[in-house]
Amino acid sequence: MTTSTTERSSLAHDDLRLLRLISQGLPLDAVGRRLSFSDRTIRRRTRAICDRLGVGTPIEAVVWAARRGLL
């Protein structure tokens, strides 16, 4: 499966890192600790990723990225 440049550019490296940690089943507070961000920042960034991708939940964002070979 090939991934278009547009799909890759819709998520920054930091966004993909956040989604990778979520895909491992880590709770948001653990994700925040690993990325050195507050829980609130992680929730805000996750919401922004979902909005950018047009999905409703973080798991949908993970699935979106996984199906495109980004994770």
C-alpha positions in Angstrom: 0.0 0.0 0.0 1.4 3.4 -0.9 0.8 6.5 1.1 0.3 9.8 -0.6 2.3 12.8 0.4 -0.9 14.6 1.3 -1.8 11.9 3.8 1.7 12.0 5.4 1.7 15.7 5.6 -1.7 15.8 7.4 0.1 14.4 10.5 3.3 15.8 11.9 6.0 13.5 13.3 4.9 14.5 16.9 1.3 13.6 16.0 2.3 10.2 14.8 4.4 9.7 18.0 1.3 10.5 20.1 -0.9 8.1 18.1 1.7 5.3 18.4 1.7 5.6 22.2 -2.2 5.6 22.2 -2.1 2.6 19.9 -0.1 0.8 22.6 -3.0 1.1 25.0 -1.3 3.7 27.2 -3.7 5.9 29.2 -3.4 9.6 28.3 -1.6 10.5 31.6 1.1 7.9 30.7 1.3 9.3 27.2 1.7 12.8 28.7 4.6 11.6 30.9 6.4 10.0 28.0 6.1 13.1 25.8 6.6 15.5 28.7 3.2 17.2 28.3 0.3 17.7 30.7 -2.8 15.6 30.4 -4.6 18.6 29.2 -2.1 19.2 26.4 -2.4 15.6 25.3 -6.2 15.8 25.2 -6.0 19.0 23.3 -3.5 17.7 20.8 -5.5 14.4 20.4 -8.7 16.4 19.7 -6.8 18.5 17.1 -5.6 15.4 15.4 -9.1 13.9 15.3 -10.5 17.2 13.9 -7.8 17.4 11.3 -8.5 13.8 10.1 -12.3 14.1 10.4 -12.7 11.3 12.9 -14.5 11.3 16.2 -12.3 9.4 18.6 -8.6 8.8 19.2 -8.9 5.2 18.3 -10.4 6.1 15.0 -7.3 8.4 14.4 -5.1 5.4 15.3 -7.0 3.2 12.8 -6.8 5.9 10.1 -3.0 6.2 10.5 -2.5 2.4 10.7 -4.5 1.7 7.5 -2.3 4.2 5.7 0.9 2.5 7.0 1.9 5.5 9.1 2.2 3.6 12.4 
